[in-house]
Amino acid sequence: MSTSTSIPPPSPYATVHGSPGARVRFFGLADIYGPFLFVVFLCGYFLHAALPLPLPRIAAAAFLAAVALAAWVASDRCARRFGMFLKGAQGEESVARELALLPAGWVVLHGVPSRARRGGQDFDHVALGAGGIFVIETKNWSGPVKVEGGCVTTGGMPVAHSPVVQARRQASELKAILDGLLPDGFPVMPVVCFASNGMDTDATDVDGTPLCNLRVLRDLLRSAPAVSPPLGAEARAKVVSALLARR
């Protein structure tokens, strides 16, 4: 009796590499709680050094109370900052789920380290398709987002660091990383995506840089005009290998 091995059909969806939000969680945790642990260590060291001295009870109690208060304040601040990092990671996961539904032929990479490795800096998402190479900066802001006159506001207040400037800088960094692998003049396009769908219009742009809500991200990428000449299979494989090698 002969047996045949069935070959599973190819996936109708994009090829995905990487884990979204992983670097944010790891480096965010180290960045936030590292200084707090150092302060705790110093407090313990000085307390140990002071123990042999005959301290009045009131002074010892005041010192311990001050240490406890400082530890509580530092812990509360750390918890708030970690909550912000965690929210950012959750936003990246939401965008990753959406990008995974891009059609076959697309390649998506998450958490690719940038040139500035210190502090866990990376490109949230990189997508390769017929429209070229896109570097997607994710924002998971709570307040309503508006874009007026090229200025991005949330909750009615201008943001301190423009996500448009950030996305453009990342596109330039990615293009520099891939220098020599891409045809001359091949574009690397920045995109800003709001994972909370909080922008008052689903899609807009600032001087050619698209900004969109999560629900229209796939449509925005798929509707981008195909680049000419396209990124060939060999060049695309080299790009993916170069980005995966940075992990």
N, C-alpha and C positions, 0 to 999 in steps of 0.2 A: 504494500500500500504506500503510495507516494504522498508526501506532505508538501505543501507549498507555504512559503512564508509571505504573508501579506505585508505590503509596504504602506505605512500610514500616509494618508494624503497630506500634501504640504499645508502648512498653516495659512489661513487667509489673512493673518495679521502681521504686524511689524515684528522684526527681530529686535529683541531687547537685551541690553547688557547693563549690569550694575544694579545697585540697591538705592532707591531714592531716600534722601534724608539721613543716611547712615553716618556720613561724615559730620553733618550738622549736629547729630546727637553726641557723637564721640567727642569732637573738639569743643562743642558747646559745654559739655559736662566738665571737661578738663579746664576750660577757660573760666568757668563760673566758680566751681568748688575748689580749684587749686589754691587760689589766694586765701580762701576761708580756712582750709586745712593748715596752711602755713601760719595764719594768725593763731589758730588753736594751738599749734605746736609751740609757738613763741610764748603764749600765755602759760602753757604748762611748764615750759623751761624756766621762766622767771618765777613762777609760783614755787617750783621745786627749789630754786636757788634761795628763795626767801624763807623757806620753811625752817632752816636752822636758826634764823634770827628770832629773838623774842619779840613778837609782834603783839600789841594790845588786841584784845578780842574785837573791839570795835573796828580797828584798822583792818584786821584780817577779814571780818565780815563785809566791810565796805569794798575791799579788794575783790573778794569772791562775787559780790553783787555786781560790781562793775564788769567783771569778766563774763558773768552770766548774761548781763544786758547786752554787751558787745556781741556775744555769740548769738543771742536771739535776733538782734538787728541784722547781723551778717547773714544768718540763716534765712531770714525772711527775704532779704534782698536777693540772695542766691536763688531762692525758690521762684521769685518773680521773674528773674532773668532766664532761669531754666524753662519756665513756662513759655516765654517768648520763643526760645530756641525750639521747644517742642512743637509749638504751633507752626513755626516755619517748616519743620520736618513733615508735619501732617499735610501742609499745603503741597509740598513736593510729592508726597505719596498720591494725593488726589490728581495732580497733573500727570504723574507717571501712569496711573490707571487709564487716563484719557488717551495718552500717547500710545499705550499698548494696543489700542483699537485702530490705529492707523493701518491701512491696507498693506498686504504683502508687497515687498520691494522697499519699504521704509526700514531704516535702521535707527534705533533709539538707544542712547547711552545716558546713564544717570550718574551724577556725582563724579564727574571727571575732574581731577585736580588741575588747577590752573598753573600758570608760571609762578605765581606767588603762593607757594605751598604753606607758608607759615600761617598759623591760625586756622588751618583747615579750609582755606578758600578753594572753591571749586566752581565749575559750571554746573548749575542745577540739572539741566537737560540739554543734550545735543541731538538733533534729529537730522537725518540725511534722507532726502527724497528727490523727486523730479524737480522740485523748485529750488534745490540747492541744499546748503547746510545752514541750519538754524540753531542759534544758541538761545535758550529760553530761560529767562530769569523769572522765578516764581515769587509772588508776594501773596501772603495770606493775611491781609489786613481786615480788621473787624469793622471799621467805620466805612461809610459810603465814600466811594472814590469818584472824583471828578477831574477832568482834564480841560482846562480853559487857558487859551493863549499859550499853550505849550507848558503850562505849569500843572503839576499833579498835586492834588490836595486830598486829604482823607479826614473825615469828620469836620470839614470846613477849614482845616489848617494846612498850609503848605508843608510838604514833607522835608525833613532836613537833608536827606540824600536822595536825589532824583533817581528813580528806577530806570529812567530812560538813559541817563548818563552811565549808570552802572551796566546796563545791557550793552550799550555801545562799546564801553571799555572792554567788556568780556568778549564781544565779537572781534575786536582788534587783537586781543590776546590770543584768541583761538586761531585767528588767521596767521598770527606770527608763529604759533606752535606748528601749524601745518604748512609753513613756508617750505617750498620745494616738493611738496606732495600734490599740491593743487595746480591746475593750469593758471597761467598768468591772468590776473583780473577776475578769478573765480570768486563770487561773493560769499561772505559769511554774514548772515543776516540776524540782527538782534530782534528778539520778541520779548515783551513783558506780559506775563499772564497773571491775572488775579484769581487765585484759587477759590476765593470766597464768592465769586460772581458779584462783587460789590461795586463794580464800575457802573455809572448811570447809563452808559451806552455799551452794547456788547463789544463793539470794536471801534477803535479810532487810531490815529497815529500822530506822532510828534516829529515833524521834519523827516518823514519816511520811516520812522521806527514804529512798528505796530504795537498797540496795547489792546488786550482783549480779556474778556471774561473766560473762565474755564470752559463754559458750555459751547463756545464757538471756536476753541483752539484748533481742533482738528480741521474744521472747515477752512479756517484761515490758512493753515499750512498747505492743505490740499489745493486751495484755489490760487496759490502763488504761481505766477507764470514759470513755465519750465525754463531752466537756464540753458543757454546755447553757447558753446557745445556742452552737452551734459557731462556729468562726472562719470567716467567710464567705470566698468566693473573692477578693473585692476586698481585704478586710483582710489576708488571707494574702499576696497579691501585694505589698501595701505593706510588710508585715513583711520579706519576702524582699528587696525592693529596699532597704530601710533597712539591713539587715545587710550586703548586698553592697556598699553605698556606703561602708562603713567600711573597706574594704580599701585 
